[in-house]
Every structure is written in C-alpha cells, then in structure tokens.
C-alpha cells in the first residue's frame, strides 16, 4: 500500500513540474526586446497652420522625425484623412498594426482595436518619437494646453463628409477652412473620455487658430510596415 502511495505522489510531482515553464523559457521571456516603435505624436509642428504640404508633406514630417529618433528604417505615415471626390481615410493609410510607442507599450493591436476603444492612446502613453509626453504636466497631471492633434477624420477613422472643410483644404491651407482634431490625452478640459481622433473643429487654419483652441499642429505618426 505504501509503495502505491509513493508511486502516486511521484507521478503528481512529475506532472506538476512538467506543467511549469522551464527556467530557460522564463529567462528568454524576461530578456525579450521590447517591440519596435510604430507610433508617436510629433514632437514638433511644421509651423504653418493647416498647411502641411498635403499628405505627402505630412508623411515626410513623420519620416524625418522618426529618422532623427533612430526609426527611419520603417515607412511612416501621418494619420490624416482628406475630403472630396478622391477622399482618403486615415485608417486606410497606417498599416495593419500592432503599433508600439517609444517605450515598447502596444498602443493598439489592429486597425479595429485602434478605433473601437481598445487602444492605449491616452495622456500617459501617447508619447512623442523621443519617448516624451506630448504635453507638459502640472503637479503630475496633464495641463491640457496642447492636446489637439490634426486628423481630419471621423471617429471610425474615415474621411469627413464632403462640404464643410474639416481638413484645411486637404492640408494645404494656412488661412481659410477648419481642421478636425482629436485629443491625444483623451480629456476635454477635465473630463475624461474625449475621442483621440475626432473631438472638434478649429476656428480656422492659421497657426494662431490652432493654438487658440488647444493645439499646435501636431500629428499622429504610424509605421505602415
């Protein structure tokens, strides 16, 4: 009887040990490199209001900042939509994900998760290409003074309807028009839950117009590959 009990205990211990991950696997997981940066908020603006030089100019701005941060080997696009007969959807030009920020935190795993509130876009994780928060803090909290990001997009990442300008003439105007913006910190004043990509329009397309309502002409940049 005693031999049978010992045999059962030995089998149970062996099974439990086999069920645990090996130390080499745990060490390998601990030593894994963080994912490569695939998302950032631009640290600087082009400084000409809503005139970004069109989509090509905005993409070049993303690519240049990424290169300066050591991520120029990836192909970068700005998260921007255009309007009109040949409208472009921002969601269709950013690749398929997943995208990590400069600290290796996954911001979203796919286009779907990005747009249906399963993302990590917020004031803590929406970092610029250098790993810094896009806005300054006051006593550890966001100050909300520069949280607008140009998108020209609806909340699902598609283009705004034709008619009222919401893209500063498809990102070529620094005077007339308006730009649809999102809030990178997900706040509207002190209220959480504001959309990251479609919060409100600007009163015009000058640099002063963008600054007046909480922006600077910053962009979201995504690696498409």
Phi, psi and omega in degrees: 000316180298321179298320180296319179297317179298321179296317180295319178297318180298318180296317181297316180295316179299317180297317180296318180296317180295333182285340180277146175293146181290159179298326180294324178293315179298317179298320180295320178295319180294329184270359181301138176288143176295155180299151180293144180300131178227007181208141169199159168267134183297138179282339180226162177252161175287342171079015180238040180061225180278000177274100180258001187080030182071188179298322181298318179293321178294318178297320179296325177296315177300315183296319181295316179293321178298318180297319179295334180267005178089015180241028183285354178282351177262162181262120188247139175232148173279143177278090182218142171254161171236167182243168175106194185299327180245046183302144178244135177269129179304321184295340183270359186237018185242012182083194186246355180080182357288164181233130177250153175276187185294343178263005178085009178277128180290121180277323177197149183268341183200171176300322180295312182294329178299321188261354182240044170060030174248024184253169178258019178289111178198180188291342178279319190254349179280079186268160174277183187293343179262004179087012179263154175292143186289339180231155181284171181244157169237112181053041176087354180250156178294146181263352172064013184275344182211067184246358179285134176236128180295131177222324184062028191233157169279172188295337178269007177087007179266167183293150173292150180301153176295153181125250180297128182292123176233014182226021181048055180054052180054044172067039176233359184252136173242025180219273182285157175107196180207162178231130173282133182232157172246170180251110183294338179267355179067021178245147167243104193057244181256010184260122179285163174102004180290140181299140180285341186236354183203082184254316181192172175262167177260157181285354180180188185242009174285162176300322179296321178298319181293318181293324186299333184248015174105028181225187178208357185094025179283162184230158165267133177242135181234140173281129184272350183242000000 
